[in-house]
Amino acid sequence: MEALSEHVHPKARLAMILAATALSFGPQYIANVSSILDQSLLQSGLAEGLRAFALAATLSNLGFAACVPIGLRLTQRFGLRQTYLPLAALFLAACALSATAPNPPVFAISRTIEGVAAGSLFLTTLPVSLTSFPAPIRGRFIAYAIGGLYGMSALGTVVGAVALLVTSWRWVFAIAGLLSALGIVLGLLSLPHQPAAPGARWDFPGTLLLAAMAASLAPPLVQIRFAGLGATSVWPWLITGALLFLVWIAWETQSRAPLLQYRAIRTVRQISGAAMAILSHVALIFVLVAGYQWLQALDDASSRQWLTAALLFVGCLVVVAVAAMWLHPVVGPGVLGAIGSVGVLAVGWLWREQTSGVSVARVSCEMAVAVCLIGLVLIMGALTTALAGDLHEARLRSCSLHFHRNLAGALAPPFAGWWMARSAAVAYEHLRDHATLFQPSALYAYQKLVAAFELKTGSLAEAEQLAGAALLAKAERISLLAALHHTADVVLVIGCAMLAASVAMAVTGKGRPLSQPAPAVSHVPAQREVSEAKPRTFVVR
């Protein structure tokens, strides 16, 4: 493999670097998004309830977010290949363990290792990519990399839907492992050898504070859906985590070798882009959780129709991505973000007014449109944050952005689940208090159901039991519909914030184009150009 890598064509090497970048984090996004859809399969397959699933998902997401800045510093200290390849191998081993996990504790451990490895891999290839790609197309590479980030989430919906169709969740992690193995092969063929920098300073206090913050957030994020925000097992831990986060920020801003460069995002354009990316990531999670809960509640929904919804999402995303690349130099990322935000607001309003008689096709279409428009805002925000300013600092801005984006992504699913469960419980209690058999309309409906079931079963006692169960199921469905309406309210609020950030970016102008004219051809001999190249810079010819 080492000998073969020396004969790889430069353009093929660039393509391999781009693919290796996507495959460094893509399998984890596929597993995360698939888990949202395959939650019932995971619970039944591991013979455990929702709490075990929440534990594995929470630890994986927190590990991913906390290790985003760790991976970048590991690359700077030990070199790219020495960091990328072992971490990719660790992720591959964790996927194999997840696919064969016999019980919930083993599954939680393997998912945590996946999150740690994938988070550490997230930004490993960005520095070498920025130096490898020619300056005229460097911005387009960043666009492809960020688009690949969201594209892997879209692919995760397809993989999750297929898992439902074949009623097997284990193959999701087999697919993630195969993609990771492909990334290892491409890394061996394309990634350069870089000398290690063992003398580089390491931020040990910042690392300990970051680990303590992640550890303090794990218990409340697991418990919040079951105990509620006001439980003593939730709010003290959340306050502790918030205080540790503030202490960590204070330390990082004055550290001589910080894990995260908060000063890298300082202009209005950079802050607006970061806000667009973070808010849209949270909106994505709420839409996915609410949309799939809605599809699951519909009587005529099936696994095949969920696969249709996922394929529709991927198709819409391709159209939106192509249109965004074409319109970016024409209208700018701020206007595109505003268009996407308005579309999200429209879908959120439709969901707020939706009734229980809605069809599966309509919910699938609305969900696909909302998720694609959210992706438009996320891509424009993350892309502009990376491109706004000195490109040599793009990795620092990307590290700050994606750490906070993934931290928000780790917090959002438990809070979304708690919000929906709380809203459904409140609606159910309200319905139970205001709808009793003493009301003429309710009594008439109950008697009508009893008569219908008695004709089918021939037993009055069995008919009364079936009628009671049918009324209970209808009450639960009405309660879930109310919870979805309240979740749509949250999407509307987030959509307004996304729109405000997009408008703020639009005011700053169109920004740097994705493609620039090639510089004038230099007549300096090639040998001299190589000798004058900066040390530790990977030059592709």
C-alpha positions as CSV (number, residue, x, y, z in Angstrom):
1,M,0.0,0.0,0.0
2,E,2.8,2.4,0.8
3,A,4.5,1.6,-2.5
4,L,1.3,2.0,-4.4
5,S,0.6,5.5,-2.8
6,E,3.8,6.9,-4.5
7,H,2.3,6.3,-7.9
8,V,-1.1,7.9,-7.3
9,H,-2.0,10.7,-9.7
10,P,-2.2,14.1,-8.0
11,K,-5.8,14.7,-9.0
12,A,-6.7,11.2,-7.9
13,R,-4.9,12.0,-4.6
14,L,-7.0,15.1,-4.1
15,A,-10.2,13.1,-4.7
16,M,-9.0,10.5,-2.2
17,I,-8.3,13.2,0.4
18,L,-11.8,14.6,-0.1
19,A,-13.4,11.1,0.2
20,A,-11.2,10.3,3.3
21,T,-12.4,13.6,4.8
22,A,-16.1,12.6,4.4
23,L,-15.4,9.1,5.6
24,S,-13.7,10.3,8.8
25,F,-16.9,11.5,10.3
26,G,-19.6,10.2,7.9
27,P,-20.1,6.7,9.4
28,Q,-20.8,8.2,12.8
29,Y,-23.5,10.5,11.3
30,I,-25.0,7.6,9.6
31,A,-25.2,5.6,12.8
32,N,-26.6,8.6,14.8
33,V,-29.4,9.4,12.3
34,S,-30.2,5.8,11.8
35,S,-30.5,5.3,15.6
36,I,-33.3,7.9,15.7
37,L,-35.3,5.9,13.2
38,D,-34.4,2.5,14.5
39,Q,-35.0,3.2,18.2
40,S,-37.7,0.6,18.5
41,L,-35.5,-2.1,16.8
42,L,-32.6,-1.3,19.2
43,Q,-34.8,-1.5,22.3
44,S,-36.4,-4.9,21.2
45,G,-33.1,-6.3,19.9
46,L,-31.2,-5.6,23.1
47,A,-34.2,-6.6,25.3
48,E,-34.0,-3.3,27.1
49,G,-36.1,-0.2,27.4
50,L,-35.7,3.4,26.4
51,R,-33.3,4.2,29.2
52,A,-30.5,2.0,27.8
53,F,-30.9,3.4,24.4
54,A,-30.7,7.0,25.8
55,L,-27.5,6.1,27.7
56,A,-25.8,4.8,24.5
57,A,-26.9,7.7,22.4
58,T,-26.0,10.4,25.0
59,L,-22.5,9.0,25.7
60,S,-21.8,8.7,22.0
61,N,-22.9,12.3,21.2
62,L,-21.1,13.8,24.1
63,G,-17.9,11.9,23.3
64,F,-18.1,13.1,19.7
65,A,-18.5,16.8,20.7
66,A,-15.8,16.8,23.4
67,C,-13.2,15.2,21.1
68,V,-13.6,17.6,18.1
69,P,-10.8,19.9,19.5
70,I,-8.8,17.0,20.9
71,G,-8.4,15.5,17.4
72,L,-7.1,18.7,15.9
73,R,-4.4,19.0,18.6
74,L,-3.5,15.3,18.2
75,T,-2.9,15.9,14.5
76,Q,-0.7,18.9,15.2
77,R,1.4,17.0,17.8
78,F,1.8,13.6,16.2
79,G,1.2,14.2,12.5
80,L,-1.7,13.4,10.2
81,R,-1.2,9.7,9.3
82,Q,-0.1,8.9,12.8
83,T,-3.5,10.3,14.1
84,Y,-5.9,9.5,11.3
85,L,-5.1,5.8,10.8
86,P,-5.2,4.6,14.4
87,L,-8.4,6.6,15.2
88,A,-10.1,5.2,12.1
89,A,-9.0,1.7,13.1
90,L,-10.4,2.3,16.6
91,F,-13.7,3.4,15.1
92,L,-13.8,0.4,12.9
93,A,-13.3,-1.9,15.9
94,A,-16.0,-0.1,17.8
95,C,-18.4,-0.6,14.9
96,A,-17.7,-4.3,14.9
97,L,-18.4,-4.4,18.6
98,S,-21.7,-2.5,18.2
99,A,-22.8,-4.8,15.4
100,T,-22.2,-7.8,17.6
101,A,-23.1,-6.3,21.0
102,P,-24.9,-9.0,23.1
103,N,-26.3,-6.7,25.8
104,P,-26.9,-2.9,26.5
105,P,-23.7,-2.3,28.6
106,V,-21.4,-3.6,25.7
107,F,-23.5,-1.6,23.2
108,A,-23.1,1.6,25.3
109,I,-19.4,1.1,25.6
110,S,-19.0,0.5,21.9
111,R,-21.1,3.6,21.0
112,T,-19.1,5.7,23.3
113,I,-15.8,4.6,21.7
114,E,-17.4,5.3,18.3
115,G,-18.2,8.9,19.4
116,V,-14.7,9.5,20.8
117,A,-12.9,8.2,17.7
118,A,-15.2,9.9,15.2
119,G,-15.1,13.2,17.1
120,S,-11.3,13.1,17.2
121,L,-11.2,12.3,13.4
122,F,-13.6,15.1,12.5
123,L,-11.0,17.8,11.7
124,T,-7.9,15.7,11.2
125,T,-7.7,16.1,7.4
126,L,-8.7,19.7,7.2
127,P,-5.2,21.3,7.5
128,V,-3.7,19.1,4.9
129,S,-6.7,19.6,2.7
130,L,-6.3,23.3,2.8
131,T,-2.7,23.1,1.8
132,S,-3.2,20.3,-0.8
133,F,-6.0,21.8,-2.8
134,P,-5.0,24.6,-5.3
135,A,-6.0,28.1,-4.1
136,P,-8.6,28.7,-7.0
137,I,-10.7,25.7,-5.9
138,R,-9.9,25.6,-2.2
139,G,-13.3,27.2,-1.3
140,R,-15.1,24.7,-3.4
141,F,-13.4,21.9,-1.6
142,I,-14.6,23.3,1.7
143,A,-18.1,23.4,0.2
144,Y,-17.9,19.8,-0.8
145,A,-16.6,18.7,2.6
146,I,-19.4,20.5,4.5
147,G,-21.9,19.2,1.9
148,G,-20.6,15.7,2.5
149,L,-21.2,16.2,6.3
150,Y,-24.8,16.8,5.7
151,G,-25.0,14.2,2.9
152,M,-23.9,11.6,5.3
153,S,-26.8,12.5,7.6
154,A,-29.2,12.1,4.6
155,L,-27.6,8.7,3.9
156,G,-28.3,7.8,7.5
157,T,-32.0,8.2,7.0
158,V,-31.9,5.7,4.1
159,V,-29.8,3.2,6.0
160,G,-32.1,3.5,9.0
161,A,-35.2,3.0,6.8
162,V,-33.7,-0.1,5.2
163,A,-32.9,-1.4,8.6
164,L,-36.6,-1.1,9.5
165,L,-37.5,-2.8,6.3
166,V,-35.4,-5.8,7.0
167,T,-36.0,-5.5,10.8
168,S,-32.3,-5.7,11.7
169,W,-30.4,-2.8,13.3
170,R,-27.0,-4.5,13.4
171,W,-26.3,-4.1,9.8
172,V,-26.3,-0.3,10.3
173,F,-23.0,-0.6,12.2
174,A,-21.7,-3.1,9.6
175,I,-22.3,-0.5,6.9
176,A,-20.6,2.2,9.1
177,G,-17.6,-0.1,9.6
178,L,-17.3,-0.8,5.9
179,L,-17.2,2.9,5.1
180,S,-14.6,3.4,7.8
181,A,-12.5,0.6,6.3
182,L,-12.7,2.3,3.0
183,G,-11.6,5.6,4.6
184,I,-8.5,3.7,6.0
185,V,-7.6,2.5,2.6
186,L,-8.0,5.9,1.0
187,G,-6.0,7.4,3.9
188,L,-3.1,5.0,3.3
189,L,-3.1,5.9,-0.4
190,S,-3.4,9.7,-0.1
191,L,-2.5,11.2,3.2
192,P,1.1,12.6,3.4
193,H,3.8,11.8,5.9
194,Q,4.2,14.7,8.3
195,P,6.9,15.0,11.0
196,A,5.6,14.9,14.5
197,A,5.9,17.9,16.8
198,P,6.5,16.2,20.2
199,G,7.5,19.5,21.8
200,A,4.1,21.1,21.2
201,R,2.4,22.4,24.4
202,W,-0.7,20.5,25.5
203,D,-3.6,22.1,27.3
204,F,-4.0,19.6,30.2
205,P,-6.2,21.8,32.4
206,G,-8.5,22.5,29.5
207,T,-8.7,18.8,28.7
208,L,-9.6,18.0,32.2
209,L,-12.3,20.7,32.4
210,L,-13.7,19.5,29.1
211,A,-13.9,15.9,30.3
212,A,-15.5,17.0,33.6
213,M,-18.1,19.0,31.7
214,A,-19.0,16.1,29.4
215,A,-19.2,13.7,32.4
216,S,-21.5,16.1,34.4
217,L,-23.8,16.4,31.4
218,A,-24.3,12.7,30.8
219,P,-26.5,11.9,33.9
220,P,-29.1,14.7,33.3
221,L,-29.3,14.0,29.5
222,V,-30.1,10.4,30.2
223,Q,-32.6,11.1,33.0
224,I,-34.4,14.2,31.7
225,R,-36.9,12.3,29.6
226,F,-38.0,10.1,32.4
227,A,-37.6,12.3,35.5
228,G,-38.3,15.8,34.0
229,L,-36.3,19.0,34.1
230,G,-37.2,19.7,37.8
231,A,-35.9,16.4,39.2
232,T,-33.0,16.5,41.5
233,S,-31.2,14.0,39.3
234,V,-31.4,16.5,36.4
235,W,-31.2,20.2,37.2
236,P,-28.2,20.2,39.6
237,W,-26.1,18.3,37.1
238,L,-27.1,20.6,34.3
239,I,-26.1,23.6,36.4
240,T,-22.8,22.0,37.2
241,G,-22.2,21.3,33.6
242,A,-23.0,24.9,32.6
243,L,-20.7,26.3,35.3
244,L,-17.9,24.0,34.2
245,F,-18.5,25.1,30.6
246,L,-18.1,28.8,31.6
247,V,-14.9,28.0,33.6
248,W,-13.6,26.1,30.5
249,I,-14.3,29.1,28.3
250,A,-12.6,31.5,30.7
251,W,-9.5,29.2,30.8
252,E,-9.4,28.7,27.0
253,T,-9.5,32.5,26.3
254,Q,-6.3,33.0,28.4
255,S,-4.5,29.8,27.8
256,R,-1.2,29.9,25.9
257,A,-2.0,26.7,24.0
258,P,-5.9,26.5,24.0
259,L,-7.8,23.5,22.7
260,L,-10.2,26.0,21.1
261,Q,-9.5,29.4,19.7
262,Y,-12.5,31.5,20.6
263,R,-10.8,34.5,19.1
264,A,-11.0,32.9,15.7
265,I,-14.7,33.7,15.4
266,R,-14.9,37.5,16.0
267,T,-16.5,39.3,13.0
268,V,-20.2,39.8,12.4
269,R,-20.0,37.5,9.4
270,Q,-18.2,34.7,11.2
271,I,-20.6,34.9,14.2
272,S,-23.6,34.9,11.9
273,G,-22.4,31.9,10.1
274,A,-21.7,30.0,13.3
275,A,-25.2,30.9,14.6
276,M,-26.7,29.6,11.3
277,A,-24.9,26.3,11.5
278,I,-25.6,25.7,15.2
279,L,-29.3,26.7,15.1
280,S,-29.9,24.7,12.0
281,H,-28.3,21.6,13.5
282,V,-30.7,21.8,16.5
283,A,-33.7,22.4,14.1
284,L,-32.6,19.3,12.2
285,I,-32.8,17.1,15.3
286,F,-36.2,18.5,16.3
287,V,-37.6,17.9,12.8
288,L,-36.3,14.4,12.6
289,V,-37.6,13.4,16.0
290,A,-41.0,15.0,15.5
291,G,-41.4,13.8,11.9
292,Y,-40.6,10.2,12.6
293,Q,-42.8,10.2,15.7
294,W,-45.5,11.5,13.5
295,L,-45.0,8.8,10.8
296,Q,-44.9,6.2,13.5
297,A,-48.2,7.4,14.9
298,L,-50.1,7.2,11.6
299,D,-52.1,4.1,11.1
300,D,-51.2,3.5,7.5
301,A,-47.4,4.2,7.8
302,S,-45.1,1.3,6.9
303,S,-41.4,0.7,6.8
304,R,-41.5,0.8,3.0
305,Q,-43.1,4.3,3.1
306,W,-40.4,5.4,5.6
307,L,-37.8,4.3,3.0
308,T,-39.7,6.4,0.4
309,A,-39.5,9.4,2.7
310,A,-35.7,8.9,3.2
311,L,-35.1,8.6,-0.6
312,L,-37.2,11.7,-1.1
313,F,-35.1,13.5,1.4
314,V,-31.8,12.5,-0.4
315,G,-33.3,13.5,-3.8
316,C,-34.4,16.9,-2.5
317,L,-31.0,17.4,-0.8
318,V,-29.1,16.8,-4.1
319,V,-31.3,19.4,-5.8
320,V,-30.9,21.9,-3.1
321,A,-27.1,21.4,-3.0
322,V,-26.7,21.8,-6.7
323,A,-28.9,25.0,-6.6
324,A,-26.9,26.3,-3.7
325,M,-23.6,25.9,-5.5
326,W,-25.0,27.6,-8.5
327,L,-26.6,30.5,-6.6
328,H,-23.8,31.1,-4.1
329,P,-21.8,33.5,-6.2
330,V,-25.0,35.2,-7.4
331,V,-27.0,36.0,-4.3
332,G,-24.6,35.1,-1.5
333,P,-24.9,32.7,1.5
334,G,-26.9,35.1,3.6
335,V,-29.8,35.3,1.1
336,L,-29.7,31.5,0.6
337,G,-29.8,31.0,4.4
338,A,-32.8,33.4,4.6
339,I,-34.6,31.5,1.8
340,G,-34.0,28.2,3.7
341,S,-35.1,29.7,7.0
342,V,-38.4,31.0,5.5
343,G,-39.1,27.6,4.1
344,V,-38.5,26.0,7.5
345,L,-40.9,28.5,9.0
346,A,-43.5,27.6,6.4
347,V,-43.2,23.9,7.2
348,G,-43.3,24.6,10.9
349,W,-46.5,26.6,10.5
350,L,-48.1,23.8,8.5
351,W,-47.2,21.3,11.2
352,R,-48.6,23.6,13.8
353,E,-52.0,23.5,12.1
354,Q,-51.9,19.8,11.1
355,T,-54.7,17.4,11.9
356,S,-54.7,13.7,12.7
357,G,-56.1,12.9,9.2
358,V,-53.0,13.9,7.4
359,S,-51.5,11.3,5.0
360,V,-48.2,9.6,5.2
361,A,-47.2,11.0,1.8
362,R,-47.8,14.6,2.9
363,V,-45.9,14.3,6.2
364,S,-43.0,12.6,4.3
365,C,-42.9,15.4,1.7
366,E,-43.0,18.2,4.3
367,M,-40.3,16.5,6.4
368,A,-38.0,16.1,3.4
369,V,-38.5,19.7,2.4
370,A,-37.9,21.0,5.9
371,V,-34.7,18.9,6.4
372,C,-33.3,19.9,3.0
373,L,-33.9,23.6,3.7
374,I,-32.3,23.2,7.1
375,G,-29.3,21.6,5.4
376,L,-29.1,24.7,3.1
377,V,-28.8,27.0,6.1
378,L,-26.3,24.7,7.8
379,I,-24.1,24.4,4.8
380,M,-24.1,28.1,4.1
381,G,-23.4,29.0,7.7
382,A,-20.5,26.5,8.1
383,L,-19.1,27.3,4.7
384,T,-19.1,31.1,5.3
385,T,-17.6,30.7,8.8
386,A,-14.7,28.8,7.3
387,L,-14.2,31.1,4.3
388,A,-14.7,34.4,6.1
389,G,-11.2,35.6,6.9
390,D,-7.7,34.1,6.5
391,L,-8.0,30.6,5.1
392,H,-5.0,29.5,7.1
393,E,-7.2,30.0,10.2
394,A,-10.1,28.2,8.7
395,R,-9.3,25.1,10.7
396,L,-9.4,27.1,13.9
397,R,-12.8,28.7,13.0
398,S,-14.1,25.3,11.9
399,C,-13.0,23.7,15.2
400,S,-14.7,26.3,17.3
401,L,-17.9,26.1,15.2
402,H,-18.2,22.3,15.0
403,F,-17.4,21.8,18.7
404,H,-20.3,24.0,19.7
405,R,-22.5,22.6,16.9
406,N,-22.0,19.0,18.0
407,L,-22.4,20.0,21.7
408,A,-25.7,21.5,20.8
409,G,-26.5,18.4,18.9
410,A,-25.7,16.3,21.9
411,L,-28.1,18.4,24.1
412,A,-30.9,18.6,21.6
413,P,-32.2,14.9,21.3
414,P,-32.8,14.5,25.1
415,F,-34.5,17.8,25.3
416,A,-36.6,17.1,22.3
417,G,-37.7,13.8,23.7
418,W,-38.4,15.4,27.1
419,W,-40.4,18.2,25.5
420,M,-42.5,15.8,23.4
421,A,-43.1,13.4,26.4
422,R,-44.1,16.4,28.6
423,S,-46.4,17.9,26.0
424,A,-48.1,14.6,25.4
425,A,-48.6,13.9,29.1
426,V,-50.1,17.4,29.7
427,A,-52.5,16.9,26.7
428,Y,-53.5,13.4,27.9
429,E,-54.3,14.7,31.3
430,H,-56.3,17.6,29.9
431,L,-58.2,15.2,27.6
432,R,-58.9,12.8,30.5
433,D,-60.3,15.6,32.6
434,H,-62.6,17.0,29.9
435,A,-63.7,13.8,28.2
436,T,-65.6,11.3,30.4
437,L,-68.3,8.8,29.7
438,F,-70.7,11.0,31.6
439,Q,-70.7,13.4,28.6
440,P,-73.4,12.4,26.0
441,S,-71.1,12.6,23.0
442,A,-68.4,10.5,24.7
443,L,-70.9,8.0,25.9
444,Y,-72.5,7.7,22.5
445,A,-69.1,7.1,20.9
446,Y,-68.3,4.4,23.4
447,Q,-71.6,2.6,23.0
448,K,-71.2,2.7,19.2
449,L,-67.8,1.1,19.5
450,V,-69.1,-1.6,21.9
451,A,-71.9,-2.4,19.4
452,A,-69.4,-2.7,16.5
453,F,-67.1,-4.9,18.4
454,E,-69.9,-7.1,19.7
455,L,-71.0,-7.8,16.2
456,K,-67.5,-9.0,15.4
457,T,-66.8,-11.0,18.6
458,G,-70.2,-12.0,19.8
459,S,-69.2,-11.3,23.4
460,L,-70.3,-8.1,25.3
461,A,-67.5,-8.3,27.8
462,E,-64.8,-8.7,25.1
463,A,-66.4,-5.9,23.1
464,E,-66.3,-3.5,26.1
465,Q,-62.6,-4.3,26.6
466,L,-61.8,-3.7,23.0
467,A,-63.8,-0.5,22.9
468,G,-61.9,0.8,26.0
469,A,-58.6,0.0,24.4
470,A,-59.6,1.7,21.2
471,L,-60.6,4.9,23.1
472,L,-57.3,4.8,25.0
473,A,-55.3,4.4,21.8
474,K,-57.2,7.3,20.3
475,A,-56.6,9.5,23.3
476,E,-52.8,8.7,23.1
477,R,-52.8,9.6,19.5
478,I,-54.5,12.9,20.2
479,S,-52.0,13.6,22.9
480,L,-49.1,12.8,20.5
481,L,-50.6,15.2,18.0
482,A,-50.7,17.9,20.6
483,A,-47.0,17.2,21.4
484,L,-46.1,17.5,17.7
485,H,-47.9,20.8,17.6
486,H,-45.8,22.0,20.5
487,T,-42.6,20.7,18.9
488,A,-43.6,22.7,15.8
489,D,-43.7,25.8,18.0
490,V,-40.1,25.1,18.9
491,V,-39.2,24.7,15.3
492,L,-40.8,28.1,14.6
493,V,-38.8,29.8,17.3
494,I,-35.5,28.2,16.0
495,G,-36.5,29.1,12.4
496,C,-36.9,32.8,13.4
497,A,-33.5,32.8,15.0
498,M,-32.0,31.2,11.8
499,L,-33.7,33.9,9.7
500,A,-32.2,36.6,11.9
501,A,-28.7,35.2,11.6
502,S,-29.1,34.8,7.8
503,V,-30.2,38.4,7.5
504,A,-27.3,39.6,9.6
505,M,-24.9,37.6,7.2
506,A,-26.7,39.0,4.1
507,V,-26.0,42.5,5.3
508,T,-22.3,41.8,5.3
509,G,-22.3,41.0,1.5
510,K,-21.7,37.9,-0.6
511,G,-18.2,37.2,0.7
512,R,-15.4,35.1,-0.8
513,P,-16.5,33.1,-4.0
514,L,-16.1,29.3,-4.0
515,S,-13.9,29.4,-7.1
516,Q,-11.3,32.1,-8.0
517,P,-9.4,32.7,-11.1
518,A,-6.1,30.8,-11.3
519,P,-3.1,32.9,-10.5
520,A,-0.7,33.9,-13.2
521,V,1.8,31.2,-14.2
522,S,5.1,31.6,-12.5
523,H,8.3,31.2,-14.4
524,V,10.2,30.1,-11.3
525,P,11.8,26.7,-11.8
526,A,10.0,23.8,-10.2
527,Q,13.0,22.8,-8.1
528,R,13.3,26.2,-6.6
529,E,9.6,26.3,-5.8
530,V,9.9,23.0,-3.9
531,S,12.9,24.2,-2.0
532,E,11.1,27.4,-1.0
533,A,7.9,25.6,0.1
534,K,7.1,26.1,3.8
535,P,8.1,23.2,6.1
536,R,5.4,20.7,6.9
537,T,3.4,21.8,3.8
538,F,2.1,19.1,1.5
539,V,2.4,20.2,-2.1
540,V,0.5,18.4,-4.8
541,R,1.6,18.7,-8.4
